[in-house]
Amino acid sequence: MATTGLRQRLRRWWLARVPACDSLTLTQRNVYILPTRAGLVFALTLLLMLLASINYQLNLGYALTFLLAGAGLVSMHLTHGTLRGLTLHLRPTTAVFVGDAAPLEIVLVSRGPARHGVGLRLEDGATHGSNIVWTDVPAQGQATAHMTLVPPRRGQHPVPLLVIDSLFPFGLFRAWSVWRPTAQVLAWPRPETPTPALPQAQARADEQHAHLSRAAGGEFDGVRAWRRGDGLRQVLWKKVARSGELVSRDTAGQAARELTLDWQATRIGGAEPRLARLAAWVVEADRQGHAFRLTLPGVDLPSGRGEAQRRAALQALALWH
């Protein structure tokens, strides 16, 4: 227990000195190298070969020993050079529901020769991850490594430490570096399943506007010009094909009524179950093309529709506390 606590304190002290960034260039200052188990066995074999050559005065034994030792030294230089000079960029992350895999895209750029056998893995701070993504980077080019992170609960989650290492070419040495990104992954509450029925739509204060518009020959004839925020389901594609202009459905009932997704209307106990039900309502209301308003204790999201409204509502649910 004492050894584990000391190791964790040393780890925290060392990580506090690793700068956080979303772009990292590997240099001699942040690339480390040590012999692997195979490298130690190789060194022991060379030592035995050298002792045997000295004992039996074998000139060919000397030649073979020093030839293999030179190859080992060259492999150490190549292993370190595989990482040295690489630049890594983490692309912006995307929000996901709790339990879904959030994609992480790391772009590796080489401004010099080709790099072979570059591995990346996530480290959770307690155990070393076993899922390694291997990639090769072409000379004067770039490659993309795809990884995933599964957030266990809602809210913001920092991207764990990324370990970059290489055993190329012979596996006698391991070169590695540690990267601490600043990016975070947003986890939305997982919607309740099966999706509960949406609450009853409430009449808006401007309900009489529909009657006035129809009396004045306004646009409440079922069709109106497309507006930013309209979903694809509202677009009348047949009319678009004929006229070449984007138009959307707009009925009097749709214009005059809106959904209010209220915390109290969930009628369920517990904060997390309520958030799950509200998330299900948000997804369903967006799927049906409804305008909706979201109200939580301390949060009041104005009415709107479309993808921007959906993401804003899910973000409010994810960050609520």
C-alpha positions in Angstrom: 0.0 0.0 0.0 2.8 2.4 0.9 4.6 1.6 -2.4 1.4 2.2 -4.4 0.8 5.5 -2.6 4.3 6.7 -3.3 4.0 5.7 -7.0 0.8 7.6 -7.3 2.3 10.7 -5.7 5.3 10.5 -8.0 3.0 10.1 -11.0 0.9 13.2 -10.0 4.2 15.2 -9.5 5.4 14.2 -12.9 2.1 14.7 -14.8 1.8 18.2 -13.2 4.9 19.1 -15.2 3.6 17.7 -18.5 2.0 20.7 -20.4 -1.6 20.2 -21.6 -2.1 21.0 -25.3 -4.1 19.7 -28.3 -1.0 19.7 -30.5 2.3 18.1 -29.6 5.6 18.0 -31.3 7.9 15.2 -30.2 11.5 16.2 -29.6 14.5 14.9 -27.7 13.1 16.5 -24.6 9.9 14.5 -24.4 10.8 11.2 -26.1 12.1 8.5 -23.7 13.7 5.2 -24.6 14.6 2.0 -22.6 15.5 -1.5 -23.6 12.7 -4.1 -23.7 12.9 -7.6 -22.2 14.0 -8.8 -25.6 16.7 -6.1 -25.7 18.0 -7.2 -22.3 18.1 -10.8 -23.4 20.0 -9.7 -26.6 22.5 -7.8 -24.5 23.1 -10.8 -22.2 23.6 -13.0 -25.3 26.2 -10.5 -26.6 28.0 -10.6 -23.3 28.1 -14.4 -23.3 29.3 -14.4 -26.9 32.1 -11.9 -26.0 33.2 -14.0 -23.1 33.3 -17.2 -25.2 35.3 -15.4 -27.9 37.8 -14.2 -25.3 38.1 -17.6 -23.7 38.6 -19.5 -27.0 40.3 -16.8 -28.9 37.7 -16.8 -31.7 38.3 -14.0 -34.2 35.1 -14.8 -36.0 33.3 -14.7 -32.6 34.7 -11.2 -32.0 33.5 -10.1 -35.5 30.0 -11.5 -35.0 29.7 -10.1 -31.5 30.6 -6.6 -32.5 28.6 -6.8 -35.7 25.4 -7.6 -33.6 26.3 -5.0 -31.1 26.5 -2.4 -33.8 23.2 -3.5 -35.2 21.7 -3.1 -31.7 23.0 0.5 -31.4 21.6 1.3 -34.9 18.2 -0.1 -33.9 18.3 2.1 -30.8 18.8 5.2 -32.9 16.1 4.1 -35.4 13.6 3.5 -32.6 14.1 6.9 -31.1 14.1 8.5 -34.5 10.7 6.9 -35.3 9.0 9.3 -32.8 11.4 12.2 -32.8 10.0 15.0 -35.1 6.5 13.7 -35.2 3.7 16.3 -34.7 0.3 15.1 -33.3 -3.0 17.0 -33.5 -6.2 16.1 -31.7 -9.3 17.0 -33.8 -12.3 18.5 -32.0 -14.3 15.9 -30.1 -18.1 15.3 -30.6 -20.7 14.9 -27.9 -22.3 11.5 -27.4 -24.8 9.8 -25.2 -23.6 8.1 -22.0 -22.4 4.6 -22.8 -21.7 5.4 -26.5 -18.2 5.5 -27.9 -16.9 9.0 -28.5 -14.6 9.0 -31.5 -11.1 10.5 -31.1 -9.1 11.4 -34.2 -5.4 12.0 -33.9 -3.6 13.3 -36.9 0.1 12.4 -37.1 2.3 14.6 -39.3 5.8 13.7 -40.5 7.9 16.5 -42.1 10.8 14.1 -42.6 11.1 10.4 -43.5 8.4 7.7 -43.2 7.6 6.5 -39.7 6.6 2.8 -39.2 5.0 1.0 -36.3 3.8 4.1 -34.3 1.3 3.0 -31.5 -1.1 5.1 -29.5 -3.2 4.1 -26.5 -5.3 5.7 -23.8 -4.2 5.6 -20.2 -6.8 6.0 -17.5 -4.4 7.0 -14.8 -4.5 3.8 -12.8 -3.9 1.0 -15.3 -2.2 0.8 -18.6 -4.7 0.4 -21.5 -4.3 -2.7 -23.6 -6.0 -1.4 -26.8 -3.2 0.0 -29.0 -3.8 1.5 -32.4 -0.9 1.1 -34.8 -0.3 3.3 -37.8 2.4 4.2 -40.3 3.1 7.8 -41.3 4.3 8.4 -44.9 7.3 10.6 -45.6 6.4 14.3 -45.8 2.8 13.3 -45.1 0.2 12.5 -42.5 -1.9 9.7 -41.1 -5.0 9.6 -38.9 -5.4 7.2 -35.9 -8.9 6.5 -34.8 -9.6 5.8 -31.1 -12.7 5.7 -28.9 -13.6 6.9 -25.4 -16.7 5.6 -23.6 -17.9 8.2 -21.0 -19.4 6.4 -18.0 -21.6 9.2 -16.8 -23.1 12.5 -18.1 -21.1 15.7 -18.1 -17.7 16.8 -19.3 -14.9 14.2 -19.4 -11.3 15.2 -20.1 -9.5 13.1 -22.7 -7.2 10.7 -20.8 -3.4 10.6 -21.2 -2.3 9.4 -24.6 0.8 7.3 -24.8 2.7 7.2 -28.1 5.3 4.5 -28.4 7.3 2.5 -30.9 9.3 -0.8 -31.0 10.5 -0.4 -34.6 12.6 -1.9 -36.1 13.6 -5.0 -34.0 11.8 -4.6 -30.7 15.0 -4.3 -28.7 14.1 -0.8 -27.5 10.9 1.0 -26.7 10.6 4.7 -27.3 7.6 6.5 -25.9 6.1 9.8 -25.0 3.2 11.0 -22.9 0.6 13.5 -24.2 -2.0 15.3 -22.0 -4.7 16.8 -24.3 -6.8 19.8 -23.1 -9.9 18.6 -25.0 -13.0 17.3 -23.3 -15.8 14.9 -24.3 -19.4 16.0 -23.5 -21.7 13.1 -22.5 -25.4 13.6 -22.8 -27.8 11.7 -20.6 -28.9 8.5 -22.2 -32.6 8.8 -23.2 -35.2 6.7 -21.4 -36.3 3.6 -23.4 -38.9 3.0 -24.5 -39.6 6.7 -25.3 -42.4 8.0 -23.1 -45.2 10.0 -24.7 -44.5 13.7 -25.3 -46.3 16.1 -23.0 -49.4 17.9 -24.3 -48.5 20.9 -26.4 -49.6 24.3 -24.9 -51.2 27.1 -26.8 -49.0 30.2 -27.3 -50.1 33.7 -26.6 -50.1 34.5 -30.3 -52.6 31.7 -31.2 -55.0 34.2 -32.9 -52.2 35.1 -35.3 -53.0 32.0 -37.4 -56.6 33.3 -38.0 -55.5 36.8 -38.8 -52.9 35.5 -41.3 -55.3 33.3 -43.1 -57.9 36.1 -43.2 -55.2 38.5 -44.7 -54.1 35.9 -47.2 -50.8 35.3 -45.4 -48.5 32.3 -45.6 -50.5 30.1 -43.2 -51.7 28.0 -46.2 -49.4 25.1 -45.3 -46.3 26.4 -47.0 -43.8 29.0 -46.2 -40.2 30.0 -47.2 -37.5 27.8 -45.6 -35.9 29.4 -42.4 -32.7 28.5 -40.7 -33.4 25.9 -38.0 -36.1 24.0 -40.1 -35.5 20.3 -40.1 -35.3 18.2 -43.3 -38.6 16.6 -42.5 -40.4 20.0 -42.8 -39.0 20.6 -46.3 -41.5 20.0 -49.2 -39.2 18.3 -51.6 -41.8 18.0 -54.4 -42.3 21.8 -54.4 -38.5 22.3 -54.3 -38.1 20.1 -57.3 -40.7 22.1 -59.3 -39.8 25.6 -58.2 -36.2 25.3 -57.2 -36.8 27.2 -54.0 -36.7 25.8 -50.5 -40.1 25.8 -48.8 -41.3 24.2 -45.5 -44.5 23.1 -44.0 -46.2 25.6 -41.8 -49.6 24.9 -40.4 -51.7 27.0 -38.1 -51.6 24.4 -35.4 -47.8 24.0 -35.6 -47.3 27.8 -35.6 -49.6 28.5 -32.7 -48.6 25.7 -30.3 -45.3 24.6 -28.8 -44.1 21.9 -26.4 -42.8 22.7 -23.0 -40.5 20.0 -21.6 -40.6 20.8 -18.0 -38.8 19.2 -15.1 -42.0 18.8 -13.0 -43.9 17.3 -15.9 -41.7 14.2 -15.9 -43.6 12.8 -13.0 -40.8 10.5 -11.9 -38.5 10.4 -8.9 -34.8 11.0 -8.9 -32.6 13.5 -10.8 -31.0 11.1 -13.2 -34.3 9.3 -14.3 -35.8 12.8 -14.9 -32.9 13.8 -17.0 -33.2 10.6 -19.0 -36.9 11.2 -19.6 -36.2 14.8 -20.7 -33.5 13.6 -23.0 -35.9 11.2 -24.6 -38.5 13.9 -25.0 -35.9 16.2 -26.6 -34.9 13.6 -29.1 -38.5 12.7 -29.9 -39.6 16.3 -30.3 -36.7 17.0 -32.7 -37.6 13.8 -34.6 -41.2 15.0 -35.1 -40.1 18.5 -36.0 -41.7 20.3 -33.0 -40.6 23.6 -31.5 -40.0 23.0 -27.8 -38.9 24.8 -24.7 -36.8 23.2 -21.9 -37.2 24.2 -18.3 -35.0 22.8 -15.5 -34.4 24.2 -11.9 -32.2 27.2 -12.6 -32.3 26.7 -16.4 -34.8 28.0 -18.9 -34.0 27.3 -22.6 -36.2 29.4 -25.0 -38.3 27.8 -27.6 -36.8 26.7 -30.8 -36.4 23.8 -33.2 -33.8 22.1 -35.3 -30.4 20.6 -34.7 -29.1 23.7 -32.8 -32.0 23.5 -30.4 -31.6 19.8 -29.9 -27.9 20.1 -29.1 -28.5 23.1 -26.8 -31.1 21.2 -24.8 -29.0 18.0 -24.5 -26.0 20.1 -23.4 -28.2 21.8 -20.7 -29.2 18.4 -19.5 -25.7 17.0 -19.5 -24.3 19.9 -17.5 -27.1 20.4 -15.1 -26.3 19.9 -11.4 
